[in-house]
Amino acid sequence: MQAFNEKFNHFGEWVIRLVFLNFLWMGFSVLGLGILGIFPATSALFSVMRKWFIGNDRVKIVSEFFRYYKKDFWKSNLLGYFFLLVAIILWADYQFVSSIANLGMLALGYIVLILLAFSLLSLFILFPIYSHYQLSLFQYIKNTILFPITNLFSMILLAALFFVIQFIFSQLPGFILFIGMSFPAFVMMKLVFPIFQGKSLSVRGFFKMFKKSREESLYY
């Protein structure tokens, strides 16, 4: 019974953290007028969450979030909008190609669609990479592009998990206000963090969602 209570309390702590972090993300996104705030707030969210994953449970969430938000403001915007622009261009190309009815354009359309999917996966994976490593802009771009290709199984699993989360949120839209960003970010970090540490992906280990980690890492 005591072990159950400890696990339940630990679960409750994580829920509170995720809710609080989600409200911080929304607040700081608004602070940057959305256009300039979303990417720095997302970067700060992953950076704070990474602290938890390496075992720093007593991090001062607000001060750390604000510190990362300021520190990475322009760099995170530059990287985020680079990948977003690539995705928009590929989407426009796909719309144009799919409007032309012939076999060659149909095949080209599938190729563009695959590239679009990889660009979106790269945009998603950018912020876990950004929070974990200290690299140049070119190295961030290179590693963010290569990660989905070199970790294809992980990306397929991540896409499937995102589909499940989207379905849950569509059925229970009230959850979006409280964990709409923080919970998908948590799931993503849970999936890619072992890869960053050179460990093989373990599905069994993935579902130990609230196990504390005392691993030290490469950055900060």
matplotlib code that plots the C-alpha trace (Angstrom):
import matplotlib.pyplot as plt

x = [0.0, 2.8, 4.5, 1.3, 0.9, 4.4, 3.8, 0.5, 2.1, 4.9, 2.3, 0.5, 3.7, 4.3, 0.7, 1.1, 4.4, 3.0, 0.0, 2.1, 4.6, 1.8, 0.4, 4.0, 4.3, 1.0, 1.8, 5.3, 4.0, 1.5, 4.3, 6.1, 2.8, 2.6, 4.7, 7.9, 6.9, 6.0, 9.4, 11.3, 8.6, 8.8, 12.5, 12.2, 9.6, 11.9, 14.9, 13.1, 11.7, 15.2, 16.3, 13.6, 14.7, 18.3, 17.0, 17.0, 13.5, 14.0, 14.6, 12.9, 10.5, 9.5, 13.0, 14.6, 11.8, 12.3, 16.1, 15.9, 13.2, 15.5, 18.7, 17.4, 14.9, 16.4, 18.2, 15.1, 13.0, 15.6, 15.7, 12.0, 11.0, 13.6, 12.0, 8.5, 9.3, 10.6, 7.4, 5.3, 7.2, 6.9, 3.1, 2.7, 4.6, 2.5, -0.7, 0.6, 1.8, -1.4, -3.5, -1.9, -3.6, -0.9, 1.0, 4.4, 3.0, 1.2, 4.5, 6.3, 3.4, 4.1, 7.8, 7.0, 4.5, 7.2, 9.6, 6.9, 6.4, 10.1, 10.3, 7.5, 9.2, 12.4, 10.5, 9.1, 12.4, 14.3, 13.5, 14.5, 17.8, 18.2, 17.6, 20.1, 23.1, 25.1, 25.8, 26.2, 23.1, 24.3, 24.9, 21.4, 19.9, 22.0, 21.3, 17.6, 17.3, 19.3, 17.6, 14.3, 16.2, 18.6, 15.9, 13.1, 11.4, 11.4, 9.8, 7.1, 6.4, 6.3, 3.9, 1.6, 1.7, 0.9, -2.0, -3.3, -2.8, -4.6, -7.5, -7.7, -7.6, -10.4, -12.5, -11.6, -10.7, -10.6, -7.3, -5.7, -5.9, -4.0, -1.6, -2.0, 1.7, 3.4, 2.1, 3.1, 6.5, 6.8, 6.0, 8.6, 11.3, 10.5, 11.0, 14.2, 16.0, 17.4, 18.6, 20.5, 22.2, 23.3, 20.7, 18.6, 14.9, 13.0, 9.2, 8.9, 11.1, 9.1, 5.9, 7.7, 6.5, 7.3, 10.5, 13.1, 16.4, 19.7, 21.7, 24.0, 24.1, 26.2, 24.9, 24.3]
y = [0.0, 2.4, 1.7, 2.4, 5.7, 6.7, 6.0, 7.8, 10.8, 10.8, 10.6, 13.5, 15.6, 15.0, 16.0, 19.3, 20.0, 19.4, 21.6, 24.4, 24.1, 24.2, 27.5, 28.9, 28.0, 29.7, 32.8, 33.2, 32.5, 35.4, 37.5, 37.2, 38.0, 34.4, 35.0, 35.6, 33.8, 30.2, 28.9, 30.4, 29.2, 25.8, 25.7, 26.8, 24.1, 21.4, 22.8, 22.8, 19.3, 18.0, 19.1, 16.8, 14.0, 14.1, 14.1, 17.8, 17.7, 20.9, 23.2, 26.6, 26.3, 29.9, 31.4, 28.6, 28.9, 32.7, 32.3, 29.8, 32.0, 35.0, 33.2, 31.3, 33.8, 34.7, 31.5, 29.3, 31.7, 31.4, 27.7, 27.2, 29.4, 27.9, 24.5, 25.9, 27.8, 24.5, 22.8, 25.6, 25.5, 21.7, 21.9, 24.6, 22.3, 19.4, 21.4, 22.5, 19.0, 17.3, 19.7, 18.3, 15.1, 12.8, 9.8, 11.5, 14.3, 11.8, 10.0, 13.4, 14.4, 11.3, 12.2, 15.8, 14.5, 12.2, 15.2, 17.3, 14.6, 14.5, 18.3, 18.3, 15.5, 17.6, 20.6, 18.5, 17.0, 20.3, 21.4, 18.2, 18.3, 22.1, 21.6, 18.8, 19.8, 23.0, 23.2, 25.8, 26.7, 24.6, 21.6, 22.0, 22.0, 19.0, 16.9, 17.8, 16.7, 13.5, 12.4, 11.2, 9.4, 7.6, 6.8, 5.8, 3.4, 6.0, 8.5, 6.1, 5.3, 9.1, 9.7, 6.9, 8.3, 11.8, 10.4, 8.8, 12.0, 14.0, 11.5, 11.9, 15.7, 15.6, 13.6, 15.5, 19.0, 20.4, 18.7, 21.0, 24.0, 22.1, 19.7, 20.5, 21.2, 19.9, 16.3, 15.8, 17.3, 14.9, 11.9, 13.1, 13.6, 10.2, 8.7, 10.5, 11.1, 7.5, 7.9, 11.1, 9.1, 6.3, 3.8, 1.6, 2.3, 0.1, 0.1, -1.5, 1.3, 3.9, 3.0, 3.5, 7.0, 8.4, 6.6, 9.1, 9.3, 10.1, 10.1, 13.0, 14.3, 16.3, 19.8, 22.4]
z = [0.0, 0.8, -2.5, -4.3, -2.4, -3.3, -7.0, -6.9, -5.3, -7.8, -10.6, -9.1, -8.9, -12.6, -13.5, -11.5, -13.2, -16.6, -16.0, -14.6, -17.4, -20.0, -18.5, -18.6, -22.3, -23.1, -21.1, -22.6, -26.1, -25.7, -24.2, -27.6, -29.4, -30.6, -33.7, -31.8, -28.6, -29.6, -30.5, -27.5, -25.2, -26.7, -26.3, -22.7, -22.0, -23.3, -21.5, -18.2, -18.8, -19.6, -16.2, -14.7, -16.9, -15.6, -12.0, -11.1, -9.5, -7.5, -10.4, -10.0, -12.9, -13.4, -13.1, -15.3, -17.9, -18.1, -18.3, -21.2, -22.9, -22.9, -23.7, -26.7, -27.9, -31.3, -32.0, -31.4, -33.6, -36.4, -36.3, -35.8, -38.7, -40.9, -40.6, -40.7, -43.9, -45.5, -44.5, -46.0, -49.3, -49.5, -48.7, -51.5, -53.9, -52.9, -53.6, -57.0, -58.0, -56.9, -58.9, -62.1, -63.2, -64.7, -63.5, -63.3, -61.2, -59.0, -58.2, -57.6, -55.3, -53.1, -53.0, -51.9, -49.3, -47.8, -47.7, -46.0, -43.4, -42.7, -42.5, -39.9, -37.9, -38.0, -36.7, -33.8, -33.0, -33.2, -29.6, -27.8, -29.7, -29.0, -25.3, -25.0, -27.1, -27.5, -31.3, -34.0, -36.1, -39.0, -36.7, -35.3, -38.8, -39.9, -36.8, -36.8, -40.5, -40.0, -36.7, -38.3, -41.0, -38.7, -36.0, -38.3, -35.9, -33.1, -35.5, -36.6, -32.9, -32.1, -35.0, -33.7, -30.2, -31.5, -33.4, -30.1, -28.2, -30.9, -30.7, -26.9, -27.1, -29.8, -27.4, -24.3, -25.6, -22.1, -21.6, -24.2, -21.9, -19.1, -20.9, -24.6, -25.2, -22.1, -22.4, -26.0, -25.2, -22.2, -24.4, -27.0, -24.4, -22.9, -26.4, -27.5, -24.3, -24.1, -27.7, -26.8, -24.1, -26.5, -25.3, -27.5, -27.6, -25.1, -25.5, -22.0, -20.6, -22.4, -20.5, -17.2, -17.6, -14.1, -13.2, -12.0, -13.9, -12.3, -15.5, -16.2, -19.7, -22.1, -21.8, -19.1]

ax = plt.figure().add_subplot(projection="3d")
ax.plot(x, y, z, "-o")
ax.set_aspect("equal")
plt.show()
